[in-house]
Amino acid sequence: MDFSVIVREKRENLGLSQKEFSELLGLNEGGERTVRGWELGEHVPAKARKAQIASLPDFAPFANSGGSDFRFIDLFAGIGGIRLGFENAGGSCVFTSEWDKFSKKTYAANFGEVPDGDITKIAAPDIPEHDVLLAGFPCQAFSRAGLRKGFQDTRGTMFFEIQRILAEKRPAAFLLENVKQLRGHDGGRTLQTILDILNGKTQTEIPNDVPMSGQARASLGIPLDYETGYAVLTATDFGVPQKRERIYIIGFSRSVFPDLSMKGFFEKLPGMKKSPLLGAVLENNEDVPENYTISDRLYQGHIRRRVEHAKKGNGFGFSVFNRESPYCNTISARYYKDGSEVLIDQADIGRNPRKLTPRECARIQGFPEKFVVDAVSSSQAYRQFGNSVSVPVIESLAKRMKEWAGGRLGS
């Protein structure tokens, strides 16, 4: 087949414009002209570019998969885990923002659209009207794995980008997700500042040396008025065999829902169920390529470090699980480095423990089987799933939000 036809069919099947397709391929500014030239047969891609195009999926499995009950925007979208949960609850995504080029590639391969870029550079009036704002805002500033600088870290100040959009667009509701350490960061003061701003109870003074965009700082004095609640939820309570604890902050506009109370919101959430054993999401060891098995050198290094840390009285070290394990540890963005937090025992085939495959990572985050995991390298896939969310938890919260709002989220 003429490669010009292959390019066009690949792009159209993914549901992308020529500009979006060029961005997905990482072409320079004006790359849509290059794509147009390929499709017209005026020139052909280089060999490496041909291989890149051929490796893209033939269609985006979740293109136009949402409902029409309410509209939402997906900020700090990653690979779309929060979007999946809200689409499963009947929502329709009208805007997405994500700056990481590799995450954008996985997002496009699954949803047939390339997210807009850096949210700090997008003016709030340019964002479409929506009923629900969703944001799994960057967590490294509050996590154990990060420096825990909070609002002194530019990643921590991404909350203020959310605030300025809420101030401008005034959606009926929102859902924010972060690591559970946010709850205790700075003695609880960071979370209280966030809640105070969302509740409109106080105009918290944010020091001038806290880094944030000019747009965000300009909106600090605009009061919000949301009825909010929060809880730390565990993925294992939603049928996912991973001990993943995250804080979820939910808010409803008091002007839209003047009589709504958050009391009891997080009780008996829909879809709560005991998770199966870890083996339910694992491949058979003999079917996993040998390159996932860790080397003797890395294995011995893990053992040595665990002994050293045990002598110091802390529990740091690698963890090996098997099919009978009730669940595994939290998958983190650093998993690609050495897999130390979750290794799978392979004594049954006489090999060292192995890392999870990207498909297994997707499963322990509750992503559906048809989700495309190989649009990027395994290393990037590990980063992406480590940074993502447990989809069943999100879907449960989305359904409860619809229930709590009496079906009026999109009214």
Secondary structure, 3 states (H helix, E strand, C coil): CCHHHHHHHHHHHHCCCHHHHHHHCCCCCCHHHHHHHHHHCCCCCCHHHHHHHHHCCCCCCCCCCCCCCEEEEEECCCCCHHHHHHHHCCEEEEEEECCCHHHHHHHHHHHCCCCECCHHHCCHHHCCCCCEEEECCCCCCCCCCCCCCHHHCCCHHHHHHHHHHHHHHCCCEEEEEEEHHHHCHHHHHHHHHHHHHHHCCCCCCCCCCCCCCHHHHHCCCCCCCEEEEEEEEEHHHECCCECCEEEEEEEEECCCCCCCCCCCCCCCCCCCECCCCHHHHCCCHHHCCHHHECCHHHHHHHHHHHHHHHHCCCCCCCCEECCCCCCECCCCCCHHHHCCCCEECCHHHCCCCEECCHHHHHHCCCCCCCCCCCCCCHHHHHHHHHHCCCHHHHHHHHHHHHHHCCCCCCC
